[in-house]
Amino acid sequence: MERWKALRLARGFFFLGEIMGDILKSARAYEKLLDVEYQFILGRKKKNIMLTVSFDALNFFHLAGFQYLEDMPDILRSRRDIVFYKILNEIITTKQISSSHFYPLIKDRIEYLEFLEFIFDSNKTIFKYNPKTQAFSVIESEFLLKNEVNSRNVFTFLSEDKSSGKYFCRSFFPQVDKDYSLGQTSWTLLYKKKIYKSTQSETVLYDKINKNC
């Protein structure tokens, strides 16, 4: 209990009386992204790179912060994709998750995770992420997206899946105190499209190359 209190004080979490984040709502929003890929073309100093970002049921666990629920061993020991589908099937509920003493640490993540699709649709601020500039962070990531949602900065970290060459969301959270974009190298967004895998339909979301979007 004392460790939980220390964590709350260190991170500035005081949520008594506030509305709980709806884990089912966020899971349903994330489920829609399982059929989606985003392709980015970024530019800097006459060099262009292309990123393809995809989504997997396995990654919801970490994005929601369930790794911090140390007093819920059944969830921690479960396969991560199974936890996700148990939430969708309402076997694991918001009431159950919020009963954890560590819930205040992940409440904001759960609430903002509902907006992940909006974040990818609207984002135009991408940084090449260098973990060495963040001395107290253990996040290993190659790129960082920074968005403002409901007047609050939200950080989404992307890492490459070496087996496919595509990127996935490694971590995600709204800003509490530290701005993780400080000291990072900004790349210019040149092009972005959204692909629905089941139909192979595409929507161009941003096009600075052809200047028609």
Steps between C-alpha positions, in 0.01 A plus 500: 500500500779743588669434166172577320469831688856588410434429135192718500682788667798470266286514190247754627192278479201609706184362346263442791144575395579522128331289233678172423653435162286255306728212404233340281451820302875531442529132403220533245668807353830312479332200339411717200869569446583129458379537141700818440851591392648846467778591259711807569764667286725723707769738382801674649803660332420356156457149643163322492395193696178297491331343801214254502317470832275204580307392809478169684279375782815413697601866531183622671617353831807723520335809351231483771772466766391161635864416577467732800216301659730312737215392728319320215720195433236321292506784247878532508544127436244482218583517132473860396271444204268287717471786751396731216229267376376435854445876531306506173287210623448681834666220698751755628319823592578859592376426853749217533794700362416808708505291819880478472698721736712589196206610286575874549825443309318387186167682517609778263644252249171314486301818450724638223547164326151544360643780282785300345344492153441876513863544608629312196252665265589853609866479600750720315774515766746210492841475663786259453524379857832469679453328839839630620357851534254371762723390784225355720292334226520131409300540178685355202344650190597636159232764442277721712163653407385803696136608494280734696175337613257683727764768568755243613809363324488130419811299408494190279825305460564285192742209471589284204398137480822356358320199350263706286671839475176664612462716809274449798397708802741414779376748756234765540403750768387858556756743639521519878808716545785423259478596132660202324538694175757740646844436355362272228549555126186604316428359154265665252188305407480488120234240440260282699235250396267266682449148367215264591652154463175307458392703196837645388330838484718804563449855620768764457505702820785737419695570183765768497677331209219549250340787695150370437397406851 
